[in-house]
Amino acid sequence: MTSPSDAHGLIREGNLQAFFHQSLTRTARAQRLGAQDATLHYLTHLLADYAHAERVFDHTADGLRLRPLAALYGDALQAGSVQERRLWLRRLGDLALFVAGLFSGRLSRRWSDLDYCIAMGGNAYGYLHQTADRSARDRALAEVFGELAGDFARFVELLAAVTDRTDTAGRDLLQLYQRWQATGSPVLARRLRRLGVAVDTPAVAH
């Protein structure tokens, strides 16, 4: 959730994907997580992609919004085809993994708790693993989704270790959003709007 103008170390690396891949590989080895290379590459692309706020937040007519996992699951249930359902569930799995890794137990009430994220994300990836078609690309991705589903909590720990060192800007943005959700503060709302995040509806603490 940074921009090319930011002065953070990961941007100075010049290549986000190379930076994240090195960090993931090194950390997985340190954690004795025997992840496949394809899975580490998938996570590399996920982190590089989600380094931009517009990929974490959904575009709506009112601006960028962070949608709850339950809403994404509802979209998947209402999908008109298996392919559309798979797209929604991949979004759900990716977002659950990223946010759980980013906060690792410090999730807002709106996102429930870490176990909830692990269950939702693991089940989403499990469906993707089970419903892959016979194309070479889908078979390869199915192996990745199967590994992520089977050991989701360990991969949350992996991303937590990596993002703890590299994604200060992203964590700050999501924490700001969560604080607004809990308090409805107009000051926080103005800060979020300046960052392009839509907060027109007052937040309600649960």
C-alpha positions as CSV (number, residue, x, y, z in Angstrom):
1,M,0.0,0.0,0.0
2,T,2.8,2.3,-0.9
3,S,3.5,4.3,-3.9
4,P,6.7,4.7,-6.0
5,S,7.3,8.1,-4.2
6,D,7.4,6.5,-0.8
7,A,10.8,6.3,0.9
8,H,10.3,2.9,2.6
9,G,13.1,0.4,2.2
10,L,11.0,-2.1,0.1
11,I,10.5,0.6,-2.6
12,R,14.2,1.3,-2.7
13,E,14.8,-2.3,-3.6
14,G,13.5,-1.3,-7.0
15,N,11.7,-4.6,-7.5
16,L,8.9,-5.5,-5.2
17,Q,8.5,-9.0,-6.4
18,A,12.2,-9.8,-6.0
19,F,12.3,-8.2,-2.6
20,F,9.2,-10.1,-1.3
21,H,10.3,-13.4,-2.8
22,Q,13.7,-13.2,-1.0
23,S,11.9,-12.3,2.2
24,L,9.4,-15.1,1.9
25,T,12.0,-17.7,1.0
26,R,14.3,-16.7,3.8
27,T,11.5,-16.5,6.4
28,A,9.9,-19.8,5.3
29,R,13.3,-21.5,5.7
30,A,13.7,-19.9,9.2
31,Q,10.2,-21.1,10.2
32,R,10.9,-24.6,8.8
33,L,7.9,-24.2,6.5
34,G,8.4,-26.6,3.6
35,A,6.4,-24.6,1.1
36,Q,6.5,-25.3,-2.6
37,D,8.3,-22.8,-4.8
38,A,5.0,-22.2,-6.7
39,T,3.3,-21.3,-3.4
40,L,6.0,-18.9,-2.5
41,H,5.8,-17.3,-6.0
42,Y,2.0,-17.0,-5.5
43,L,2.5,-15.2,-2.2
44,T,5.2,-13.0,-3.7
45,H,2.7,-11.8,-6.3
46,L,0.0,-11.4,-3.7
47,L,2.2,-9.1,-1.5
48,A,3.5,-7.1,-4.5
49,D,-0.1,-6.6,-5.7
50,Y,-1.5,-5.8,-2.3
51,A,1.3,-3.2,-1.8
52,H,-1.2,-0.9,-3.4
53,A,-4.3,0.2,-1.4
54,E,-6.6,0.0,-4.4
55,R,-6.1,-3.8,-4.5
56,V,-6.9,-4.3,-0.8
57,F,-9.9,-2.0,-0.9
58,D,-12.7,-2.6,-3.3
59,H,-13.7,0.1,-5.9
60,T,-17.3,1.3,-5.4
61,A,-19.3,4.2,-6.7
62,D,-18.5,6.0,-3.5
63,G,-14.7,5.3,-3.5
64,L,-12.5,2.6,-2.0
65,R,-14.1,0.3,0.7
66,L,-12.8,-2.6,2.7
67,R,-15.5,-5.3,2.5
68,P,-16.0,-7.9,5.2
69,L,-15.2,-11.5,4.4
70,A,-18.8,-12.4,5.0
71,A,-19.8,-10.0,2.2
72,L,-17.4,-11.6,-0.2
73,Y,-18.6,-15.0,0.7
74,G,-22.2,-13.9,0.0
75,D,-21.1,-12.7,-3.4
76,A,-19.6,-16.1,-4.0
77,L,-22.8,-17.9,-3.0
78,Q,-24.8,-15.7,-5.4
79,A,-22.4,-16.2,-8.3
80,G,-24.0,-17.1,-11.6
81,S,-21.3,-19.6,-12.6
82,V,-18.6,-21.8,-11.0
83,Q,-16.0,-19.5,-12.6
84,E,-17.5,-16.4,-11.1
85,R,-17.7,-18.2,-7.7
86,R,-14.0,-19.1,-8.0
87,L,-13.1,-15.5,-8.6
88,W,-14.9,-14.3,-5.5
89,L,-13.5,-17.1,-3.4
90,R,-10.0,-16.4,-4.6
91,R,-10.4,-12.8,-3.6
92,L,-11.8,-13.9,-0.2
93,G,-8.8,-16.3,0.4
94,D,-6.2,-13.8,-0.7
95,L,-7.7,-11.0,1.4
96,A,-8.2,-13.2,4.5
97,L,-4.5,-14.4,4.2
98,F,-3.2,-10.9,3.7
99,V,-5.1,-9.1,6.5
100,A,-4.7,-12.0,9.0
101,G,-1.0,-11.9,8.3
102,L,-0.8,-8.1,8.5
103,F,-2.5,-8.0,11.9
104,S,-2.0,-11.6,13.2
105,G,-4.4,-11.5,16.2
106,R,-5.1,-7.8,16.3
107,L,-8.1,-7.9,14.0
108,S,-11.0,-5.5,14.5
109,R,-14.3,-6.8,15.8
110,R,-15.7,-6.2,12.3
111,W,-13.3,-8.9,11.0
112,S,-14.0,-11.1,14.1
113,D,-10.9,-12.9,15.1
114,L,-7.9,-14.7,13.7
115,D,-9.6,-18.1,13.8
116,Y,-12.5,-16.7,11.7
117,C,-10.1,-15.4,9.0
118,I,-8.2,-18.7,9.0
119,A,-11.4,-20.7,8.6
120,M,-12.8,-18.5,5.9
121,G,-9.6,-18.2,3.9
122,G,-8.8,-21.9,4.3
123,N,-12.2,-23.0,3.1
124,A,-12.1,-20.6,0.2
125,Y,-8.7,-22.0,-1.0
126,G,-10.0,-25.5,-0.4
127,Y,-12.9,-25.0,-2.8
128,L,-10.5,-23.6,-5.4
129,H,-8.3,-26.7,-5.0
130,Q,-11.3,-29.1,-5.4
131,T,-12.9,-27.4,-8.3
132,A,-9.9,-26.7,-10.6
133,D,-10.4,-27.7,-14.2
134,R,-8.1,-29.9,-16.3
135,S,-6.0,-27.1,-17.8
136,A,-2.3,-27.1,-17.0
137,R,-2.5,-23.6,-15.4
138,D,-5.5,-24.6,-13.2
139,R,-3.8,-27.8,-12.2
140,A,-0.7,-25.9,-11.1
141,L,-2.7,-23.3,-9.2
142,A,-4.8,-26.1,-7.6
143,E,-1.6,-27.4,-6.0
144,V,-0.9,-24.0,-4.6
145,F,-4.4,-23.5,-3.3
146,G,-4.3,-27.0,-1.7
147,E,-1.2,-26.2,0.2
148,L,-2.5,-22.8,1.3
149,A,-5.8,-24.5,2.4
150,G,-4.1,-27.3,4.3
151,D,-1.7,-25.1,6.2
152,F,-3.4,-21.7,6.2
153,A,-2.4,-20.8,9.8
154,R,1.3,-21.4,9.0
155,F,1.1,-19.2,6.0
156,V,-0.5,-16.5,8.1
157,E,2.5,-16.7,10.4
158,L,4.8,-16.5,7.4
159,L,3.1,-13.3,6.0
160,A,3.0,-11.9,9.5
161,A,6.8,-12.2,9.8
162,V,7.4,-10.7,6.4
163,T,5.0,-7.8,6.6
164,D,6.0,-6.9,10.1
165,R,9.3,-5.8,8.6
166,T,8.1,-4.4,5.3
167,D,4.6,-3.1,5.2
168,T,4.4,-0.3,7.7
169,A,2.4,1.9,5.3
170,G,-0.2,-0.7,4.6
171,R,-0.6,-1.6,8.3
172,D,-1.0,2.1,9.1
173,L,-3.8,2.5,6.5
174,L,-5.8,-0.5,7.7
175,Q,-5.3,0.4,11.3
176,L,-6.6,3.9,10.5
177,Y,-9.6,2.4,8.8
178,Q,-10.3,0.1,11.8
179,R,-10.1,3.0,14.2
180,W,-12.6,4.9,12.2
181,Q,-14.9,1.8,12.2
182,A,-14.8,1.6,15.9
183,T,-15.2,5.3,16.7
184,G,-16.8,7.0,13.7
185,S,-14.3,9.9,14.3
186,P,-14.8,12.7,11.7
187,V,-11.1,13.5,12.0
188,L,-10.2,9.9,11.0
189,A,-12.8,10.0,8.2
190,R,-11.3,13.1,6.7
191,R,-7.8,11.5,6.8
192,L,-9.2,8.4,5.1
193,R,-11.0,10.4,2.4
194,R,-7.7,12.2,1.6
195,L,-6.2,8.8,1.0
196,G,-9.1,7.9,-1.3
197,V,-11.0,5.6,1.0
198,A,-14.8,6.1,1.1
199,V,-16.1,6.5,4.7
200,D,-19.4,8.4,4.0
201,T,-21.5,6.0,6.1
202,P,-20.9,6.5,9.9
203,A,-19.1,3.6,11.5
204,V,-20.9,1.6,14.1
205,A,-18.9,-0.1,16.9
206,H,-19.9,-3.7,17.4
